[in-house]
Amino acid sequence: MAVKIRLKRMGKIRAPYYRIVVADSRNKRDGRSIEEIGKYHPTEEPSFIEVNSERALYWLGVGAQPSPQVEAILKLTGDWGKFKGDPDAVSTVRTKEAKVEFTADESKKPVLKPKAEKTEAPKAEAPAEDAPASEGAAEEAPAPEAADEAPAVGDETEVAADAAAEAPAADDADKA
């Protein structure tokens, strides 16, 4: 079986990225592979290249033939030089610089309050709101009691109407 190390295309249209795979040469480009040994993202700046050197050297050692594109990638990572016996082979792959951590300008006034201040503010206001509400409830409670003791002038007609409505109901109960 002829084994090749080649690129397997993935991604969307006009946004490719590749996996470096070991596959039978008779399989399709994006078909079944024996093993995945790396990644290559050409659209990033600088290009992202990641190769498992140990596995790449193993497959080269057992006779796998790299495609021209993979051979170029292996030269960049230094794996091709190690395979050929060059003791000074080193990786020349450029890596992306780390992002600078954002620091807010201390001289300017912050737009948003920190979360600690936001959670403390409602707690401080909550007892203040509860106190007037409990006082208001205490004032409202005696009012219904007073209504039971002495009905207002307008309420007398309602009380009489209620009593008249209850009387026929009591008469119906006596007949049954």
Kinemage of the C-alpha trace (Angstrom):
@kinemage 1
@onewidth
@group {chain A} dominant
@subgroup {mainchain}
@vectorlist {calphas} color= white
{ca met a 1} P 0.000 0.000 0.000
{ca ala a 2} L 1.406 3.403 -0.996
{ca val a 3} L 1.038 5.827 1.901
{ca lys a 4} L 1.089 9.591 1.375
{ca ile a 5} L 1.227 12.532 3.755
{ca arg a 6} L -1.012 15.180 2.251
{ca leu a 7} L -3.469 17.985 2.956
{ca lys a 8} L -7.148 17.293 3.579
{ca arg a 9} L -9.214 20.387 2.725
{ca met a 10} L -11.864 21.560 5.149
{ca gly a 11} L -13.759 24.784 5.779
{ca lys a 12} L -16.129 26.864 3.710
{ca ile a 13} L -15.912 28.177 0.174
{ca arg a 14} L -13.101 30.758 -0.035
{ca ala a 15} L -12.220 30.089 3.634
{ca pro a 16} L -10.100 26.936 3.532
{ca tyr a 17} L -8.133 25.276 6.248
{ca tyr a 18} L -6.348 21.993 6.022
{ca arg a 19} L -5.453 18.992 8.124
{ca ile a 20} L -2.175 17.244 7.468
{ca val a 21} L -3.102 13.571 7.201
{ca val a 22} L -1.535 10.223 6.439
{ca ala a 23} L -3.673 8.391 3.883
{ca asp a 24} L -3.590 5.650 1.293
{ca ser a 25} L -2.663 7.219 -2.058
{ca arg a 26} L -5.696 5.582 -3.720
{ca asn a 27} L -8.186 7.395 -1.451
{ca lys a 28} L -9.849 10.684 -2.361
{ca arg a 29} L -8.289 13.986 -1.284
{ca asp a 30} L -10.860 14.523 1.458
{ca gly a 31} L -11.581 10.842 1.961
{ca arg a 32} L -10.670 8.389 4.699
{ca ser a 33} L -7.313 8.919 6.321
{ca ile a 34} L -5.131 6.683 8.468
{ca glu a 35} L -4.043 9.387 10.903
{ca glu a 36} L -4.172 13.146 11.354
{ca ile a 37} L -0.765 14.582 12.223
{ca gly a 38} L -1.244 18.335 11.956
{ca lys a 39} L -3.159 21.454 10.960
{ca tyr a 40} L -2.561 24.244 8.450
{ca his a 41} L -4.616 27.455 8.228
{ca pro a 42} L -3.304 29.522 5.279
{ca thr a 43} L -5.796 32.393 5.588
{ca glu a 44} L -4.543 33.567 8.989
{ca glu a 45} L -1.719 36.100 9.236
{ca pro a 46} L 0.801 34.606 9.845
{ca ser a 47} L -0.318 31.181 8.650
{ca phe a 48} L -1.104 28.766 11.465
{ca ile a 49} L 0.992 25.595 11.199
{ca glu a 50} L 0.912 22.820 13.771
{ca val a 51} L 2.571 19.440 13.184
{ca asn a 52} L 2.993 16.511 15.562
{ca ser a 53} L 6.721 16.055 14.869
{ca glu a 54} L 6.982 12.639 16.492
{ca arg a 55} L 4.251 11.139 14.309
{ca ala a 56} L 5.487 12.914 11.152
{ca leu a 57} L 9.005 11.482 11.643
{ca tyr a 58} L 7.538 8.021 12.295
{ca trp a 59} L 5.521 8.034 9.050
{ca leu a 60} L 8.449 9.413 7.050
{ca gly a 61} L 10.617 6.674 8.581
{ca val a 62} L 8.275 3.879 7.491
{ca gly a 63} L 8.141 5.160 3.910
{ca ala a 64} L 5.233 7.602 3.655
{ca gln a 65} L 5.777 10.093 0.817
{ca pro a 66} L 4.839 13.746 1.501
{ca ser a 67} L 3.071 15.788 -1.144
{ca pro a 68} L 4.978 18.892 -2.347
{ca gln a 69} L 2.812 21.167 -0.175
{ca val a 70} L 3.342 19.036 2.937
{ca glu a 71} L 7.065 18.792 2.205
{ca ala a 72} L 7.243 22.608 2.218
{ca ile a 73} L 5.389 22.694 5.560
{ca leu a 74} L 7.723 20.034 7.013
{ca lys a 75} L 10.731 22.110 5.910
{ca leu a 76} L 9.293 25.127 7.745
{ca thr a 77} L 8.739 23.126 10.939
{ca gly a 78} L 12.213 21.544 10.714
{ca asp a 79} L 10.870 17.993 10.559
{ca trp a 80} L 12.104 17.394 7.002
{ca gly a 81} L 15.656 18.370 8.027
{ca lys a 82} L 15.510 16.041 11.050
{ca phe a 83} L 14.332 13.211 8.782
{ca lys a 84} L 17.177 13.835 6.304
{ca gly a 85} L 19.709 13.809 9.149
{ca asp a 86} L 20.420 17.535 9.572
{ca pro a 87} L 21.210 18.056 13.292
{ca asp a 88} L 20.759 21.842 13.001
{ca ala a 89} L 17.180 21.692 11.688
{ca val a 90} L 14.980 24.206 13.498
{ca ser a 91} L 11.456 25.478 13.056
{ca thr a 92} L 11.149 28.750 11.147
{ca val a 93} L 7.378 29.014 11.557
{ca arg a 94} L 6.252 32.509 12.536
{ca thr a 95} L 3.773 32.622 15.378
{ca lys a 96} L 1.064 35.132 16.105
{ca glu a 97} L 2.033 37.779 18.637
{ca ala a 98} L 0.158 37.680 21.916
{ca lys a 99} L -2.559 40.297 22.240
{ca val a 100} L -1.826 43.213 24.514
{ca glu a 101} L -4.083 43.073 27.549
{ca phe a 102} L -6.593 45.918 27.639
{ca thr a 103} L -6.225 48.385 30.486
{ca ala a 104} L -8.793 51.086 31.090
{ca asp a 105} L -7.618 54.691 31.309
{ca glu a 106} L -7.739 55.549 35.015
{ca ser a 107} L -7.895 59.309 34.363
{ca lys a 108} L -11.340 59.001 32.741
{ca lys a 109} L -14.581 58.480 34.607
{ca pro a 110} L -15.942 54.928 34.149
{ca val a 111} L -19.190 54.626 32.231
{ca leu a 112} L -20.398 51.490 33.972
{ca lys a 113} L -20.465 50.851 37.703
{ca pro a 114} L -18.629 47.777 38.984
{ca lys a 115} L -20.892 44.825 39.825
{ca ala a 116} L -20.060 45.062 43.530
{ca glu a 117} L -21.547 48.576 43.726
{ca lys a 118} L -24.635 47.556 41.742
{ca thr a 119} L -25.523 44.700 44.121
{ca glu a 120} L -24.983 46.784 47.268
{ca ala a 121} L -27.173 49.692 46.113
{ca pro a 122} L -30.485 47.749 45.842
{ca lys a 123} L -29.899 46.129 49.240
{ca ala a 124} L -29.484 49.556 50.850
{ca glu a 125} L -32.685 50.831 49.230
{ca ala a 126} L -34.763 47.735 49.994
{ca pro a 127} L -35.050 48.291 53.796
{ca ala a 128} L -35.990 51.921 53.180
{ca glu a 129} L -38.837 50.807 50.908
{ca asp a 130} L -40.016 48.102 53.338
{ca ala a 131} L -40.322 50.507 56.300
{ca pro a 132} L -42.861 52.890 54.668
{ca ala a 133} L -44.792 49.964 53.258
{ca ser a 134} L -45.177 48.391 56.696
{ca glu a 135} L -46.279 51.741 58.184
{ca gly a 136} L -48.820 52.186 55.398
{ca ala a 137} L -50.171 48.680 55.977
{ca ala a 138} L -50.590 49.405 59.674
{ca glu a 139} L -52.609 52.530 58.870
{ca glu a 140} L -54.836 50.735 56.357
{ca ala a 141} L -55.649 47.745 58.564
{ca pro a 142} L -57.745 49.621 61.176
{ca ala a 143} L -59.869 51.249 58.468
{ca pro a 144} L -61.754 48.018 57.562
{ca glu a 145} L -62.380 47.287 61.246
{ca ala a 146} L -63.952 50.715 61.664
{ca ala a 147} L -66.207 50.033 58.685
{ca asp a 148} L -67.566 46.902 60.399
{ca glu a 149} L -68.389 48.796 63.603
{ca ala a 150} L -70.110 51.832 62.124
{ca pro a 151} L -71.131 51.786 58.475
{ca ala a 152} L -71.052 55.083 56.640
{ca val a 153} L -74.263 56.809 55.527
{ca gly a 154} L -73.929 55.578 51.920
{ca asp a 155} L -73.174 52.050 53.116
{ca glu a 156} L -76.563 51.678 54.971
{ca thr a 157} L -78.472 51.176 51.733
{ca glu a 158} L -75.973 48.536 50.613
{ca val a 159} L -76.255 46.717 53.968
{ca ala a 160} L -80.091 46.762 53.712
{ca ala a 161} L -79.936 45.430 50.148
{ca asp a 162} L -77.607 42.624 51.270
{ca ala a 163} L -79.953 41.695 54.115
{ca ala a 164} L -82.956 41.661 51.741
{ca ala a 165} L -81.086 39.374 49.344
{ca glu a 166} L -80.252 36.960 52.170
{ca ala a 167} L -83.839 36.837 53.500
{ca pro a 168} L -85.436 35.222 50.410
{ca ala a 169} L -82.634 32.671 50.362
{ca ala a 170} L -83.424 31.777 53.987
{ca asp a 171} L -87.154 31.452 53.132
{ca asp a 172} L -86.360 29.067 50.277
{ca ala a 173} L -84.291 26.945 52.652
{ca asp a 174} L -87.206 26.731 55.151
{ca lys a 175} L -89.672 25.536 52.463
{ca ala a 176} L -87.384 22.752 51.345
